[in-house]
């Protein structure tokens, strides 16, 4: 996180870590932590911005009685995930105030899995451009394999290629293409089922500015 004076945000993460000690701050909240400012500016209704007094989103492998509690003026969103998908989190902070946050590579996987919790695909694309040089490509690929499912590799591969972050013939993209399987997915989760199809990545381009 780039700002040392965002105490409200830090406090929200501490409280969230107490609500879901086996989980981690994720999605738009993790984007905000890593300084990907576009993700931090998503709207409140999307439940993804992580700003003080708004929403702090955490993944957790355990279902809670209240998955959307509100404490101290902050709405928390606890997103249940399968236990086998609970990986890729870092313990950060000082002793006594430690919190768990998804690392950069896991945050990328999450924002392409649930773009609705990250400000949408355009915000995810802007974050990719902003932070691409800081990613460990091998770790990111390992996470794609562990996460299982072809939708995230499709969206990520298409965006990385479309944004010019890796050339089409790059071996890394070929490894991702091997994970996508059959069928087509929407580029934007929950968006309209319309737009052209991209056979190479088996995606339907329902985000016009990224088609």
Residue pairs with C-beta under 8 A, 6 or more apart in sequence:
1 9
1 10
1 32
1 33
1 34
1 35
2 35
6 52
8 52
8 53
9 32
9 50
9 51
9 52
10 93
10 97
11 52
11 72
12 50
12 52
12 56
12 72
12 74
12 76
13 25
13 29
13 33
13 56
13 99
13 101
14 93
14 97
14 99
15 56
15 71
15 72
15 74
15 76
16 25
16 29
16 56
16 58
16 76
16 99
17 25
17 58
17 98
17 99
17 100
19 58
19 64
19 69
19 71
19 76
19 78
20 58
20 59
20 60
20 62
20 64
20 78
22 60
22 61
22 62
22 86
23 58
23 59
23 60
23 61
23 62
23 78
23 86
23 89
23 100
24 30
24 58
24 59
24 86
24 89
24 100
24 101
24 102
25 33
25 50
25 56
25 57
25 58
25 99
25 100
25 101
25 102
26 57
26 58
26 59
26 79
26 101
26 102
26 106
26 107
26 110
26 117
27 48
27 57
27 59
27 79
27 107
27 110
27 111
27 114
27 117
27 118
28 39
28 40
28 42
28 46
28 47
28 48
28 49
28 50
28 55
28 57
28 111
28 117
28 118
28 119
29 48
29 50
29 55
29 56
29 57
29 58
29 101
30 50
30 101
30 102
30 106
30 107
30 110
31 38
31 39
31 40
31 50
31 107
31 111
31 118
31 119
31 123
31 127
32 39
32 40
32 49
32 50
32 51
33 50
33 101
34 104
34 107
34 131
36 126
36 127
36 130
36 131
37 130
38 119
38 123
38 126
38 127
38 130
39 48
39 111
39 118
39 119
39 123
39 124
39 126
39 127
40 49
40 50
40 51
41 49
41 119
41 123
42 48
42 49
42 118
42 119
42 120
42 123
43 49
43 119
44 54
44 55
46 116
46 117
46 119
46 120
47 55
47 57
47 75
47 77
47 117
48 55
48 57
48 116
48 117
48 118
48 119
49 55
49 119
50 56
50 57
52 74
53 73
53 74
54 74
54 75
55 74
55 75
55 76
55 77
56 74
56 75
56 76
56 77
57 76
57 77
57 78
57 79
57 117
58 76
58 77
58 78
58 79
59 78
59 79
59 80
59 81
59 86
59 102
59 110
60 78
60 79
60 80
60 81
60 86
61 80
61 81
61 82
61 83
61 85
61 86
62 80
63 80
64 78
66 78
67 77
67 78
67 79
67 80
68 75
68 76
68 77
68 78
69 75
69 76
69 78
70 76
77 117
79 114
79 117
84 146
85 146
85 147
85 148
87 106
87 143
87 146
88 102
88 103
88 105
88 106
88 109
88 143
89 100
89 101
89 102
89 103
89 106
90 100
90 101
90 102
90 103
91 98
91 99
91 100
92 98
92 99
92 100
92 101
93 99
102 110
104 131
104 134
104 135
104 136
105 135
105 136
105 139
105 140
105 143
106 143
108 127
108 128
108 135
108 140
108 143
108 156
109 140
109 143
109 144
109 147
109 152
109 156
110 117
110 118
111 117
111 118
111 123
111 124
111 127
112 124
112 151
112 152
112 155
112 156
112 159
113 147
113 151
113 152
113 189
114 189
115 121
115 123
115 124
115 155
115 188
115 189
116 189
116 190
118 124
118 127
120 188
120 207
121 155
121 159
121 187
121 188
121 207
121 210
122 207
122 209
122 210
124 159
125 159
125 163
125 210
128 159
128 160
128 163
128 165
129 163
129 165
132 160
132 165
137 172
141 172
141 175
141 176
144 152
144 153
144 156
144 176
144 179
145 179
150 179
150 180
150 181
150 183
150 185
150 202
151 185
153 176
153 177
153 179
153 180
154 180
154 185
154 201
154 202
154 203
155 185
155 187
155 201
155 203
156 176
157 173
157 176
157 177
157 180
157 201
158 187
158 198
158 200
158 201
158 203
159 165
159 210
160 166
160 173
161 167
161 168
161 173
161 201
162 210
166 172
166 173
177 200
177 201
180 201
180 202
181 202
182 202
183 202
184 197
184 202
184 203
184 204
185 202
185 203
185 204
186 193
186 203
186 204
186 206
187 195
187 203
187 204
187 205
187 206
187 207
187 210
187 211
188 206
188 207
191 206
191 207
192 206
193 204
193 206
194 204
194 206
195 204
195 205
195 206
195 207
195 208
195 211
196 204
196 205
196 211
197 203
197 204
197 205
198 204
198 205
205 211
